[in-house]
Amino acid sequence: MITFPNAKINLGLNIVSRRLDGYHNIETVFYPIPLTDSLEIVPAEGSESTLTCYGRVVDCPTEKNLVMKAYRMMEKEFGLPPVDIYLVKHIPDGAGLGGGSSDASFCMKMLNDMFELGCTDEQLAIMASKIGADCPFFIHNKPMMATGIGDEFTPTDVCLKGKHLLLVKPDVSVPTKAAYAQVTPAPSAKPIPEILSDGMENWQKELVNDFEKSVFAQYPSLAEIKRTLLNSGATYAAMSGSGSSIFGIFSCAEMAEKAADNFKEYSHFVIQL
């Protein structure tokens, strides 16, 4: 059985308050995009489960990989037999795109189908939340307003169908913990759903990612990528999550492709939404 876990971008990201448990309450919209990894699960040839990774190198021990964590959790819960898992990484890691969380959630959905476990999406989402706050999003895999620590989801009707995304990932990694440490939480002046409903032509003035101010100060190249995207005709450009990928939304493929010529030294992807 094979599937293709997809990435996400953040439309707006407000760090609202710091919680007593040390985490932060946020407001953001998670939007799925068709940039994918490849994940295959087959019955194990041997007596132990294995995970084999190809493509982009992820410096992570096998048992700490979120895919293996997802399998181990379901193995314990349902008494699953051993499997061989093959993961081809295409989504950049450390990019604010949720690639690892998506891989884990898609693994859970595959195991549910493969072994006819009968779990509903709601049940899978509850289990997925134990692996990572954003994992439940990829169980539902549709545009969602995320609140709490990014683990409380409400469907939203924002739609980017027909737009073209230019996603740029420079050779910069932004540790999430360090990014949060540099942000001063504050309630948002205007709710993200209200901003999104105002029309994309107004997003650049009002739809902000609170991580950008401190992250751009530390990594000026990211700010320059955003400026270049806007100067190249992007209707809206922003950093996804805590970085380090930057995306621009374009009205047509030709503009996105032309803008991509500015980023030949970086990993970049032109994606039709």
C-alpha positions as CSV (number, residue, x, y, z in Angstrom):
1,M,0.0,0.0,0.0
2,I,1.4,3.4,-1.0
3,T,0.3,7.0,-0.4
4,F,1.6,10.5,-0.8
5,P,1.7,12.6,2.4
6,N,1.3,16.3,1.5
7,A,2.7,19.5,3.1
8,K,0.9,22.6,4.4
9,I,1.4,26.3,4.6
10,N,0.3,28.7,7.2
11,L,-2.0,31.6,6.3
12,G,-1.3,34.1,9.1
13,L,0.2,33.0,12.4
14,N,-0.6,35.0,15.6
15,I,1.2,34.1,18.9
16,V,-1.7,35.1,21.2
17,S,-0.5,34.3,24.7
18,R,2.0,32.2,26.7
19,R,0.4,29.4,28.7
20,L,1.1,28.2,32.2
21,D,2.4,24.9,30.8
22,G,5.1,26.8,28.8
23,Y,3.4,26.4,25.5
24,H,1.8,29.2,23.5
25,N,-1.7,29.8,22.3
26,I,-1.8,30.5,18.6
27,E,-4.2,31.4,15.8
28,T,-3.4,30.3,12.2
29,V,-4.9,28.7,9.2
30,F,-3.4,25.5,8.0
31,Y,-3.8,25.0,4.2
32,P,-2.8,21.7,2.5
33,I,-0.6,22.0,-0.6
34,P,0.2,19.3,-3.2
35,L,3.9,19.0,-2.4
36,T,4.3,15.4,-1.3
37,D,6.5,12.6,0.1
38,S,5.9,9.0,-0.8
39,L,5.1,6.4,1.9
40,E,4.8,2.7,1.3
41,I,3.9,0.0,3.9
42,V,4.1,-3.7,3.2
43,P,4.1,-6.8,5.4
44,A,7.5,-7.3,6.9
45,E,9.9,-9.7,5.3
46,G,11.5,-10.4,8.7
47,S,10.3,-10.7,12.2
48,E,10.9,-7.0,13.1
49,S,9.4,-3.8,11.7
50,T,11.7,-1.6,9.6
51,L,11.8,2.0,8.3
52,T,13.9,2.8,5.2
53,C,14.2,6.4,4.1
54,Y,15.2,7.8,0.7
55,G,15.4,11.2,-0.8
56,R,16.2,14.2,1.4
57,V,18.3,13.3,4.3
58,V,16.7,13.6,7.7
59,D,19.1,13.4,10.6
60,C,16.8,11.4,12.9
61,P,17.2,7.9,14.6
62,T,14.7,5.4,13.2
63,E,12.7,5.0,16.5
64,K,12.4,8.8,16.8
65,N,11.1,9.3,13.3
66,L,7.4,10.3,13.6
67,V,6.4,7.6,11.1
68,M,7.9,4.9,13.3
69,K,6.4,6.6,16.4
70,A,3.0,6.4,14.7
71,Y,3.4,2.7,13.9
72,R,4.6,1.9,17.4
73,M,1.6,3.6,18.9
74,M,-0.8,1.7,16.7
75,E,1.1,-1.5,17.1
76,K,0.7,-1.3,20.9
77,E,-3.0,-0.3,20.6
78,F,-4.1,-2.9,18.1
79,G,-1.5,-5.6,18.2
80,L,-0.3,-5.0,14.6
81,P,2.1,-7.5,13.0
82,P,5.5,-6.2,11.8
83,V,5.7,-4.1,8.6
84,D,8.4,-2.7,6.4
85,I,7.9,1.0,5.8
86,Y,9.6,2.9,2.9
87,L,9.6,6.7,3.1
88,V,10.8,8.9,0.2
89,K,11.4,12.4,1.5
90,H,10.6,15.3,-0.9
91,I,9.1,17.8,1.4
92,P,12.0,19.9,3.0
93,D,12.3,19.4,6.8
94,G,12.8,22.3,9.2
95,A,10.7,24.4,6.8
96,G,7.4,25.0,8.6
97,L,5.7,22.7,6.1
98,G,4.7,19.9,8.5
99,G,6.3,17.2,6.4
100,G,7.1,14.9,9.4
101,S,3.7,15.3,10.9
102,S,2.0,14.6,7.6
103,D,4.1,11.4,7.2
104,A,3.0,10.2,10.6
105,S,-0.7,10.9,10.1
106,F,-0.7,9.3,6.7
107,C,1.0,6.3,8.2
108,M,-1.8,6.0,10.7
109,K,-4.5,6.3,8.0
110,M,-2.7,3.6,5.9
111,L,-2.4,1.2,8.8
112,N,-6.1,1.8,9.6
113,D,-7.0,0.8,6.0
114,M,-4.4,-2.0,5.6
115,F,-5.5,-3.8,8.8
116,E,-9.2,-2.9,8.6
117,L,-9.1,-1.4,12.1
118,G,-12.3,0.6,11.6
119,C,-11.1,3.8,13.3
120,T,-12.9,7.0,12.3
121,D,-11.1,10.2,11.4
122,E,-12.0,11.6,14.8
123,Q,-10.5,8.6,16.6
124,L,-7.3,8.8,14.4
125,A,-7.0,12.5,15.1
126,I,-7.1,11.9,18.9
127,M,-4.3,9.3,18.6
128,A,-2.4,11.5,16.2
129,S,-2.4,14.4,18.7
130,K,-0.2,12.3,21.0
131,I,2.5,12.4,18.3
132,G,2.4,16.1,17.5
133,A,0.0,19.1,17.8
134,D,-0.4,19.5,14.1
135,C,-0.7,15.8,13.2
136,P,-4.6,15.8,13.6
137,F,-4.7,18.4,10.8
138,F,-3.3,15.9,8.3
139,I,-5.9,13.3,9.3
140,H,-8.6,15.7,8.1
141,N,-6.3,17.3,5.4
142,K,-8.5,20.3,4.5
143,P,-8.2,24.0,5.3
144,M,-8.5,24.5,9.0
145,M,-8.4,27.3,11.5
146,A,-6.0,26.2,14.3
147,T,-6.1,27.6,17.8
148,G,-4.9,26.4,21.2
149,I,-1.3,25.2,20.8
150,G,-2.2,24.4,17.2
151,D,-4.2,21.4,18.1
152,E,-7.8,22.7,18.1
153,F,-9.2,22.8,14.6
154,T,-12.2,24.4,12.9
155,P,-13.0,24.0,9.2
156,T,-12.6,27.2,7.2
157,D,-13.9,28.0,3.7
158,V,-10.7,29.8,2.4
159,C,-9.9,28.5,-1.1
160,L,-6.8,29.0,-3.2
161,K,-7.8,26.7,-6.0
162,G,-6.5,27.9,-9.3
163,K,-3.6,30.0,-7.7
164,H,0.0,29.1,-8.1
165,L,2.5,28.8,-5.3
166,L,6.2,29.5,-5.4
167,L,7.8,27.9,-2.4
168,V,11.4,28.7,-1.6
169,K,13.5,26.8,1.0
170,P,16.9,28.3,1.6
171,D,19.7,26.4,3.4
172,V,18.6,27.9,6.8
173,S,17.0,26.0,9.7
174,V,15.0,27.8,12.3
175,P,14.6,25.9,15.6
176,T,11.0,26.2,16.6
177,K,11.8,26.6,20.3
178,A,14.2,29.4,19.7
179,A,11.7,31.1,17.4
180,Y,9.0,31.1,20.1
181,A,11.5,32.5,22.6
182,Q,12.0,35.7,20.5
183,V,8.3,36.5,20.2
184,T,6.3,38.7,22.5
185,P,2.7,37.2,22.6
186,A,-0.2,39.6,22.0
187,P,-3.9,39.3,21.0
188,S,-4.4,39.8,17.3
189,A,-5.9,43.1,16.2
190,K,-8.2,41.4,13.7
191,P,-9.3,37.8,13.5
192,I,-7.6,35.8,10.8
193,P,-10.9,34.5,9.3
194,E,-12.1,38.1,8.9
195,I,-8.9,39.1,7.2
196,L,-9.1,36.1,4.8
197,S,-12.6,37.0,3.9
198,D,-11.6,40.5,3.0
199,G,-10.0,39.3,-0.2
200,M,-6.4,38.4,-1.1
201,E,-5.6,41.8,-2.3
202,N,-5.7,43.0,1.3
203,W,-3.8,40.1,2.9
204,Q,-0.3,41.6,2.6
205,K,-1.4,44.6,4.7
206,E,-3.1,42.6,7.5
207,L,-2.3,38.9,7.4
208,V,0.9,38.5,9.4
209,N,3.2,35.8,10.7
210,D,4.4,36.9,14.2
211,F,7.6,34.9,13.8
212,E,8.8,36.9,10.8
213,K,10.0,40.0,12.8
214,S,12.5,38.1,15.0
215,V,13.4,35.4,12.5
216,F,14.0,37.9,9.7
217,A,16.2,39.9,12.0
218,Q,18.4,36.9,12.6
219,Y,18.2,35.6,9.0
220,P,18.1,38.6,6.6
221,S,18.1,36.3,3.6
222,L,14.6,35.2,4.4
223,A,13.3,38.8,4.4
224,E,15.0,39.3,1.0
225,I,13.3,36.2,-0.4
226,K,9.9,37.6,0.7
227,R,10.7,41.0,-0.9
228,T,11.8,39.4,-4.1
229,L,8.6,37.3,-4.3
230,L,6.5,40.5,-3.8
231,N,8.5,42.4,-6.3
232,S,8.0,39.5,-8.8
233,G,4.3,39.9,-8.7
234,A,3.1,37.7,-5.8
235,T,-0.3,38.8,-4.5
236,Y,0.7,37.6,-1.0
237,A,4.0,36.3,0.4
238,A,4.9,35.1,3.9
239,M,6.9,32.7,5.9
240,S,5.3,29.3,6.7
241,G,5.2,28.4,10.4
242,S,8.4,29.3,12.2
243,G,10.3,29.0,9.0
244,S,12.4,28.7,7.1
245,S,10.4,28.3,3.9
246,I,8.9,31.4,2.3
247,F,6.0,31.2,-0.2
248,G,4.4,33.6,-2.7
249,I,0.9,33.2,-4.1
250,F,0.6,34.1,-7.8
251,S,-2.4,34.5,-10.1
252,C,-0.8,32.5,-13.0
253,A,1.8,29.9,-13.6
254,E,3.8,32.1,-15.9
255,M,4.4,34.7,-13.2
256,A,5.4,32.0,-10.7
257,E,7.8,30.3,-13.1
258,K,9.4,33.6,-14.0
259,A,9.8,34.5,-10.3
260,A,11.4,31.1,-9.7
261,D,14.4,32.2,-11.9
262,N,15.4,34.4,-8.9
263,F,15.9,31.4,-6.7
264,K,18.1,29.0,-8.7
265,E,20.5,28.7,-5.7
266,Y,17.7,27.5,-3.4
267,S,15.4,24.6,-3.3
268,H,12.2,25.9,-4.8
269,F,8.9,24.5,-6.0
270,V,6.2,25.9,-8.3
271,I,2.9,24.3,-7.3
272,Q,-0.6,24.6,-8.8
273,L,-3.2,24.8,-6.0
